[in-house]
Amino acid sequence: MMIAAMMIAALGVSAQNEVGQFSVMPKAGINISSLTKDDGTKSKVGFVGGLEFAYGAAENFEVTAGVLYSMQGAKVKNTDLKVNMDYINIPILAQYYIVKGLAVKAGVQVGFNTKAKFSDGNTSVDVKDFYNAIGIDTDKKTVDFSIPVGLSYEYAHVVLDARYNIGLTKSFKNFDGDKNSVFQITLGYKFPF
């Protein structure tokens, strides 16, 4: 019992990766997403989860890369209609620990669209079919680029992460705006190896 208690206490002492150390972190949380330049929509809540890998490049500096399943999109105001856009996102970030456990981070992210549908209750229709039915020639964009920026706090290998993904790519073809705007909060556990 005493040895187990000492091992758990030793795990709690390390609040970030050491230089040259790798770690893997399963994480899950929520997205609060919307589409920019569209006054007819409002934010929608969705799930985000996956794995992030980190490398301790310097004393207070880590490089991370991840694979996340991300449910994004928006709600159409004054209706029950939702735009559901799911992505496999690959964020690559640099993070700097400003104090022990607290890090600021920024990087780049590429996302691959896996689903783009309009839904209203139990009914859903593909984005392209929906727009074609109302006479608009468009479809989803299959690749999405964004800039994630944020903060994270790590204690005893538990990491609370908050980031904002600034969309750079239009979500739909032949549209003037409609870039993804996603605020993301996740909780993860970092396993060093």
N, C-alpha and C positions, 0 to 999 in steps of 0.2 A: 504494500500500500504506500509505503514511504517513497519507494523508488518511482512509482507511478505518479505520485504528487510532485516529485522533483522534476520528472520529465515534462509534465504539463506546465509547471512554472517556467521551465526553460523555454518551452514553445512560446509562452507569452512575452518573454523578454525581447525576442526579435520582432520588430514592428515593420520591417521592410527587408528586401533582399540584400544580401551581402554582395560585394563585388565578385563577379563571375558566377553567381548562383542563378540557376534556372528555377522557375516555379510554374505550376499550372493552377488555374482557378476556375472551377465551375461557378456560374453566376446566373441569377434570375431576377427579374423585376418587372417594372412597368414603363411603358412609353406613354407620353402625352404628346400626340402628333397632330399636325394640321398641314394645310397647303397654303403657301404664301401667295400673295397677290390675288386672293379669291375672297371677296367680301361675303359671298354666299355660303361659306363654310365656317365651322367652328371645330374646336379640338375634340379628339377622340382618344380613349384610353385603350391600350393593347398590351400584350405580353412581349417580353424580350428575355432571351436566355441562351446560354451557350458556354463556351470555354474561352479563357484568355490565358496566354502564355507570356511570362515576363523573364527578362534577363537583366541582372544587376550590372550595368555597364560602368558605373562609377559609384563613389560612396553614397551620394544622394540622388542618383539618376538611374532610371530604368527605361528600357524599351519594351513595349508590349505589343502583341499581335493577337487577334482573336477571331473567332467564328461565332456569329450570333444570329439566331432566328429572331426576326423583328417584325411585329405586327404594327403597321403604320396606316396612315390614311387620314380621313376627316369625316365629320358629320355635316350634312347639308342642313342649314338653318331652317327652322320652322317646319321640318318634316322628320320622318323616321328613317330617311335614306342615309346610308353610310357608304363611303368609298373605302373599301378594304384592300390595302396594298401590303402584301407580305414580301419580305426580303431576306436573303442570306447576306448579312453584312460582314465585311472583313475590315475591322479597324486596326490601324497601326499608329501607335501613339508614343510620344516621349513624355515621361513624367518625372518631375523634379520634386523632391521632398523638401518643403520649406521649413518644416520642423518635424520631429520624429512622428511618423505615422500620417502626417498631412501632406498630400501631394497635389500639385497643379499639373494639368496634362493638356496636350494638344497634339493633333496629328491629321491624318487623312483616312478616309474610309471609302471603300468601293462596295456597292450593294448590287445584288442580282435579284431582280424581281421574280418571284415564284407564283404570285397571284395578284390579279387586279380585277376586282368585282364591285359592282354596286349591289347593296343589299337593303331590303326593306322587310323587316321581320323574318319570315321563313323563306322569302323569295330572294334569289340572287341571280345576277346576269353579268356576263363578262363585259368589261369596260368598252371594248371595241364594238360589241353587239349593241350595247346601250346607246352609244353615240351614233352608230350607223342608223339606228331606228329613228333618231331625231334629226338625221340629215347632216351630221358633223363627221368629217373624215379624219379620224384620229385613232390612236392606240396607245397603250402604255409604252414607256421606254423600258428596255430590259436591263439597262445598267444605270446606276445612280451613284454620283460622287458627292461627298460631303466633307466638311471639316468639323470633327468633334473637338470640343474644348470642355474642360470641367475640373472638378475637384474630387479627391477620394480621401477617405480616412480609414486607416488600418489599425486594428488592435487585436492582438493575439491571433493573427492570421485571418480574422474576419474583416472584410473590406466592404465599406459602404461607398458607392460611387454615384456621383451625379454629373451628368454631362449634357451638353446641348449640341446637337448635330445640325450644322448650318448647311442646308441643301445648296448645291451648285448646279445641279442638272434639272432640267424641266422633267416633270413626271409623265407628261403626255406629249406626243408628237403634234406638231402644228398648233400648239397653244402658246400664248405669250408669257404666261407665268407658271403658277402651280408647281413650285419646288417644295420638296419635303422639308418640314421644320419639326424637329423631334427633340423633346426634353425627356431624358432617360434617367431612371433611378434604379440601381441594382444592388443586390447584396450577394457577396460571394465568399468563398473560403479558399485561401491560398495554401497550396501544398508545395513546399520547397523540395527540390531533389538535387 
